Amino acid sequence: MADMKSPSQTRLVLAQFLFAHGIDIEALYKALGAELAECDAEAVSHMAGIIDGVTMATQKIKAHGLDNWTRG
């Protein structure tokens, strides 16, 4: 069995993937067919927090590089 990643590790890998392939989070949602208007408010709020974290990590990777993104 492969190493299981924590939710935060999974989000970091996702941020790295999105950055590497030039995909923004909105494009990911569209590709997945996610329609936030049809979700309940609690789910949307939770996802907004995750999106913010992934977006911030992606911006830091872009600005500081994959190896140094946590330093900036």
C-alpha positions, 0 to 999 in steps of 0.5 A: 500500500502506498504512503497515505498523505494527510489532507494538508499534504494532499492539498500541497501536492495539488497546489504543486500540480496546478502550478506545474501545469498552469491550471488555476483553481477555477479551471479545476472546478470547471473541469470537475463539473463542480457548480458551487451555486448548487452546494450548501453554504457550509460545504462552500465555506469549507471549500473556500478555505481549502481553495484559499490555502491551495491558491496561496501555496501556488502563489508562493511556489511561483514566487519562491520556487518549489524548494523555497516556497515556505520561506517567503 
